[in-house]
Amino acid sequence: MGSSSPSSAWASPTSAGWRCPCCASATTGAGTRSSDVPRSPACRPPRPSAKRSSPGTPASTSCRPSWRPWRVRFEELTGRDVVIWGAGREGRAAHAELARRGVVATIAVTGDGSAPEDLRSAAVEGETALARLLEAEVVVKSPGIPRTSPDFARVAAGAGRLTSLMDLWLSENAERVLAVTGTKGKSTTSTLVRHILDALGYRAVLAGNVGVAVAGDLDPRVQAAVTEVSSYQASDLTVSPRVAVLTSLYPEHLPWHGGYERYVADKLNLVAHGTETVVVPSRDHELFALASERAGERTRILVPAELGILAHEDRLVWEGVGECTAADLGLRGAHNLVNAALALAAVHAFTGMADEDRARALAAMRGFQPLRHRLEVIDSDDGLTWVDDSLATAPQAVVAALTAYADARITLIAGGAERGLPFDPLIDALAARGDAFPVRVVATGPAGARLVAESEGRVPRMERADGFADALVRARAGARPGDVILLSPGAPSFDEFADYEARAAVFRAAARTA
C-alpha cells in the first residue's frame, strides 16, 4: 500500500497535560477520555473523575521529545498500511496480534539486523526497511528502537503515526491494569502484587517484561493485569494505567534516552495520562514530587506509610495488622522490604482492600518465592555462598546488594559492558565498607576497567580479571570458607554474553562445580 495521508479523524497526537521534571514548561490538555474498557468486576470504591489527554498538537518544551506518539486503537488499524518496527519479542507479538485481528502488517528490521526465519516472508530489512517505514501510515515501534538513532529521527519526522504495542494494549485494558515501573525492583514488586492478588482470590495475570507480552484480548474474567513497564515502553504511552507503582529512580539506559533528564521524563510518562493512583516509596522520596508534578492534581499520590505499612531494616510492619521479617518473605535486603510495602499499598489502592483482607495479604507474603537472578542463592557444596544478582546492571543496584550482605565477607564480581553510568555511589559504598566485613572486587569487562581506574586510592581490595571466566577463577581462589561470592555486576552483559541470563548461567555452573 502506498503512503496515503491518513485522516485526522482516526488518530490524534497526544497533548497530555504534564509538567516536565527538568523544566518549568507545561502543557494542559482538555476534556476527559471516555472509558470503552469494561471495568474490573473486582469490588472497589467508585473511581473519581480523572483528567485525560485530548486530541491536539502538543506544545514544544525544551525537553519534550521531538516526535509525537499518536493515540491509536487496534480497531483503527483495519485497512491501514501498518509497519512494525523491530522483530524482537514485542515486534513478534505485535505481528501475531495484528494478524489475529485481520490486519496485514509488514515487519521492518533496520540496521544490520535480520528477521527470524519464520517471519522472513513478512519482513523487509536494511535500507528497504527504512524506506518502508517512511511510507507507512502507522508505525508500531518496538521498545528497543532508540530515539537517539538517525533512523528514528527520520521516521519520526515522516507523515506516519507512531505508536507501540503497549499503548495499543493499554487503550483497551487500562482500567484493569496495575503497572509497575522504576529503575530497579520492577519485577520483584510486580510478582509480589500478583502473589497478593492471587491470595485474596482475584483473577490476576502478569504481563509486560516479567510476564506474557502485552497482546491479545485480555480475558474478560481477568480482574487485574499486573504489568511491568520499562522506560522504553513508558516513553511511547498516550494512555496511563488505573494504578501505577514507581519503585526507584537513578541513572540507567542513558544513551537510549539521550540523558538522565530525558530518562526521568520518559519513565514518568507512565503516569501522565490520567492515572487514578500512583504509589511511591515515601513522601520524602524524589519520586513523590516528580509524580505529583507529572500526574496532576486529580491523581492520588499514595505512600505505604499512609496505610500504616512501614518497611524497616529487617522487617515489614503493618500497623494494626501484623508484621513479617525479611526471612519470612524470602527476600534479602531492606530495598526488597520497600518493594513489599509498595506491593501491599498498590493492591490496597487497586482493590479497596477490606479490613479482613489485610491480614490475608500480609500472611500471603510469607509464601513468596523470590525471582531468579535477583540476590538468588545458588546451591553449592564448597563452603561458599554463591549469590546470583546478574540482573543488577546499575551501580546503585550493586550498593543495595552489598547492603543486603552487610555482615559478610564478600568477593564481588563487577563489571561488563560499558554504558557510562556513574560509579560514584558504588565506590563510596566500597570505600566505607571497612575491615570487619571486607569486600574484595574482581572487575571484568570495559566497565570493570573503568571502575578500577576510578577507585584508585579509595578501594584497597580490587583486581582486574581477563574476562568473566578468569573472574570466576579469581573469585574462588581468593575466597575463604563462609565467604559470599556475589555476582552483582552493575553493568550490562553484552561484552561477552547475549544477556544477563547467559552470564548468570556461567556463574551458576561455576557455583555447582566444587
SVG drawing of the C-alpha trace seen along z (x, -y; Angstrom):
<svg xmlns="http://www.w3.org/2000/svg" viewBox="-19 -27 65 57">
<polyline fill="none" stroke="black" stroke-width="0.4" points="0.0,0.0 1.2,-3.5 1.7,-6.3 -1.7,-8.0 -2.2,-10.7 -4.3,-9.3 -7.3,-11.3 -7.0,-13.2 -10.4,-11.8 -9.0,-8.4 -5.9,-9.2 -4.6,-12.2 -1.3,-13.2 -1.4,-13.3 -1.4,-16.6 -1.5,-15.3 -1.3,-17.9 2.1,-17.4 4.9,-19.3 8.3,-18.1 10.7,-17.3 13.6,-19.1 12.0,-22.4 9.2,-24.7 7.2,-24.4 3.8,-22.8 1.0,-22.0 -2.5,-21.4 -4.9,-19.0 -8.6,-19.5 -11.5,-17.1 -11.7,-13.5 -11.3,-10.2 -14.4,-8.1 -13.9,-4.6 -14.5,-2.0 -12.9,0.7 -15.1,2.8 -14.4,2.1 -12.9,4.8 -15.5,7.0 -13.4,6.6 -15.2,4.6 -13.6,1.2 -14.6,-2.3 -16.1,-4.5 -13.4,-5.9 -13.0,-9.7 -13.1,-11.6 -9.6,-11.5 -8.1,-14.1 -7.3,-12.6 -5.5,-14.0 -7.4,-15.1 -6.6,-15.3 -4.5,-18.3 -1.0,-19.3 1.4,-19.3 3.2,-22.4 7.0,-22.3 9.1,-22.4 12.9,-22.2 12.9,-18.6 9.9,-17.2 10.7,-14.6 10.8,-15.9 8.4,-13.3 4.7,-12.8 3.2,-9.4 -0.3,-9.1 -3.3,-7.7 -4.5,-4.8 -6.8,-1.8 -6.5,1.6 -9.8,1.3 -8.5,-1.9 -5.7,0.1 -8.1,2.1 -7.4,1.2 -4.3,-0.9 -0.8,-0.5 0.9,0.7 4.6,1.4 6.0,3.0 9.5,1.7 11.5,4.5 11.3,8.3 12.1,9.0 9.8,10.3 7.4,7.4 7.6,7.0 6.8,10.7 3.8,10.3 2.5,7.3 2.7,9.1 0.8,12.1 -1.9,9.9 -2.5,7.7 -2.8,10.9 -5.3,12.3 -7.3,9.1 -7.2,9.2 -4.5,6.5 -1.8,7.4 1.4,5.7 5.0,5.6 7.9,6.1 10.8,3.7 14.3,4.6 16.7,1.6 20.4,1.5 22.4,4.8 19.7,7.0 17.7,9.6 14.2,11.1 13.8,14.6 13.4,17.3 9.7,17.8 9.0,14.0 11.1,13.6 8.1,13.7 6.6,10.7 9.8,8.7 12.0,6.2 15.5,5.3 18.2,2.7 17.6,-0.4 14.5,1.2 13.1,1.4 13.8,-2.3 12.1,-3.3 9.1,-1.1 8.8,-2.8 8.9,-6.3 5.9,-5.5 3.8,-3.7 0.5,-5.2 1.1,-3.7 4.4,-2.5 4.2,-0.2 7.6,-0.8 9.3,1.9 10.6,0.6 14.2,1.4 14.4,-1.2 16.4,-4.1 15.0,-7.6 18.6,-8.9 19.3,-7.0 19.3,-8.7 16.8,-6.2 14.3,-7.2 14.7,-10.9 13.9,-10.3 10.8,-8.1 9.5,-10.4 9.7,-13.3 7.6,-11.5 3.9,-11.7 3.0,-8.4 1.6,-7.8 3.9,-6.4 2.5,-4.1 3.5,-1.0 2.1,2.4 2.0,1.3 0.0,-1.8 -2.5,0.1 -3.0,2.7 -3.5,0.1 -6.0,-1.7 -8.2,1.4 -7.3,2.5 -6.2,-0.5 -9.0,-0.1 -7.8,3.4 -4.0,2.6 -1.8,2.2 1.5,1.2 4.9,1.1 8.0,-0.8 11.2,-2.0 14.9,-1.7 15.1,1.4 12.6,3.5 10.0,3.7 9.9,7.5 10.0,8.3 7.3,5.8 5.1,6.9 5.4,10.5 4.6,9.6 1.5,7.8 0.3,10.8 1.0,13.1 -1.1,11.0 -4.0,10.7 -4.0,14.4 -4.1,14.9 -7.1,12.6 -9.0,14.5 -8.6,12.1 -8.1,13.4 -4.8,11.8 -2.2,12.2 1.4,11.0 2.1,9.1 4.9,7.0 8.6,7.6 8.0,10.1 5.1,12.0 3.4,12.6 3.8,9.9 1.0,7.4 -1.0,8.5 -4.4,10.1 -7.7,9.6 -7.5,9.7 -9.7,12.4 -12.9,10.7 -12.7,12.8 -9.3,11.3 -9.7,8.6 -6.1,7.4 -3.3,7.3 -0.1,6.7 2.2,5.2 5.9,4.4 6.7,1.4 10.2,0.4 11.3,-3.1 11.5,-2.3 7.8,-1.3 6.7,-4.2 8.2,-6.8 5.7,-5.9 2.5,-6.0 -0.6,-8.2 -2.7,-6.2 -2.0,-5.5 -3.0,-2.5 -5.5,-2.9 -2.9,-2.3 0.9,-2.7 3.8,-1.9 7.1,-3.8 9.8,-1.8 13.0,-3.7 14.9,-6.2 18.5,-6.5 20.6,-6.7 20.2,-3.8 19.8,-3.4 21.1,-6.9 22.4,-6.5 19.0,-5.2 17.1,-8.1 19.6,-10.8 20.5,-11.7 19.2,-11.5 16.6,-14.3 15.1,-12.6 15.2,-9.3 13.2,-10.7 10.7,-12.3 10.2,-9.1 9.8,-7.0 7.3,-9.4 5.3,-9.4 3.6,-6.2 1.5,-8.4 1.0,-11.4 -2.4,-10.5 -4.9,-10.2 -3.7,-7.6 -6.1,-7.2 -3.4,-6.4 0.4,-6.4 2.2,-4.5 5.7,-5.8 8.1,-4.7 7.7,-7.8 6.8,-11.5 10.4,-12.5 11.5,-10.3 12.2,-12.3 9.5,-10.3 6.8,-11.8 7.5,-15.3 8.1,-14.1 4.9,-12.0 2.9,-14.9 4.1,-17.2 3.7,-14.8 0.4,-13.1 -1.5,-16.3 -3.8,-17.3 -6.5,-14.8 -4.2,-11.8 -3.7,-10.5 -0.1,-10.0 0.0,-7.3 2.8,-6.2 2.7,-2.9 3.1,-4.8 -0.3,-6.4 -1.8,-2.9 0.4,-2.1 2.7,0.1 6.3,-0.5 9.5,1.0 12.2,1.3 15.8,2.6 14.8,6.2 11.0,6.4 7.8,5.2 5.2,3.8 1.5,3.2 0.2,1.3 -2.9,2.9 -2.4,6.0 0.9,7.6 4.5,7.9 6.9,10.2 10.6,10.4 12.8,10.4 13.4,14.1 9.7,14.7 9.4,13.0 12.3,14.9 13.8,11.6 17.2,10.3 17.9,6.6 16.0,3.5 15.2,2.5 13.1,5.6 11.1,4.8 10.3,1.4 9.2,3.3 7.0,5.5 5.4,2.4 4.8,0.9 3.1,4.1 0.8,4.1 -0.1,0.5 -0.7,1.0 -3.1,3.9 -4.9,1.8 -5.3,-1.0 -6.5,1.3 -9.0,3.3 -10.1,1.1 -8.9,3.8 -11.3,4.7 -10.1,5.0 -10.3,8.8 -8.2,8.9 -5.3,7.1 -4.3,10.0 -4.6,12.4 -2.5,10.2 0.3,9.9 0.2,13.7 0.5,14.3 3.8,12.5 5.3,15.3 4.8,17.8 6.5,15.7 9.2,17.3 12.0,14.8 12.7,14.4 15.8,15.7 18.9,13.6 17.9,11.2 20.1,11.9 19.4,15.6 21.5,18.0 22.8,20.9 23.2,24.4 26.9,25.2 28.9,27.6 32.2,25.8 31.6,23.9 31.0,20.6 27.7,18.7 27.2,18.0 24.7,15.2 23.3,14.6 22.4,10.9 23.1,10.8 20.1,8.5 21.9,5.8 23.0,3.8 23.3,0.3 25.8,-0.7 23.0,-1.6 21.7,1.9 25.1,3.2 25.1,0.9 21.7,2.5 23.2,6.0 26.2,5.1 23.9,3.6 21.9,6.9 25.1,8.7 26.5,6.0 27.6,8.7 29.5,10.9 32.9,11.1 32.3,10.6 34.1,11.3 32.2,9.1 32.3,9.8 31.6,6.5 31.8,5.0 30.8,5.9 29.8,3.8 30.4,0.1 27.3,-2.1 28.8,-5.2 26.8,-5.2 28.5,-6.9 30.2,-4.6 30.4,-7.2 27.7,-5.6 29.3,-2.2 32.9,-3.5 31.6,-5.4 30.0,-2.2 33.1,-0.1 35.4,-2.7 33.2,-2.9 32.9,0.9 35.8,1.3 37.8,4.3 35.3,6.2 33.3,7.3 35.5,6.5 34.6,6.6 37.2,7.8 36.3,6.7 37.1,8.7 36.5,6.4 35.8,7.6 35.0,6.0 35.3,2.4 33.0,1.2 35.1,3.1 38.3,1.4 36.7,-2.0 35.6,-1.0 39.2,0.0 40.6,-3.3 38.1,-5.5 38.5,-3.6 42.3,-4.1 43.4,-5.1 40.0,-4.6 39.2,-0.9 42.0,1.3 40.9,4.8 40.4,4.6 41.8,6.6 41.3,6.8 40.3,10.1 40.9,11.1 37.2,11.8 34.3,13.3 35.8,16.9 39.0,15.5 36.9,13.5 35.3,16.7 38.6,18.4 40.0,15.4 36.9,15.2 37.0,18.8 40.8,18.8 40.7,15.8 37.7,16.8 37.7,18.4 35.0,20.8 31.9,18.8 32.6,16.0 30.0,14.8 30.8,14.7 28.4,12.1 27.7,11.6 26.3,8.1 27.9,6.6 26.5,3.0 26.8,3.2 25.2,5.0 26.4,8.4 26.8,7.9 30.6,7.5 30.7,11.3 27.1,12.6 23.8,12.4 22.0,11.3 22.1,11.3 20.6,14.8 23.5,16.2 26.0,14.5 24.1,16.0 24.2,19.5 28.0,19.5 28.1,18.2 25.7,20.8 27.6,23.6 30.8,22.4 29.0,22.4 27.9,26.0 31.4,27.2 33.3,27.8"/>
</svg>
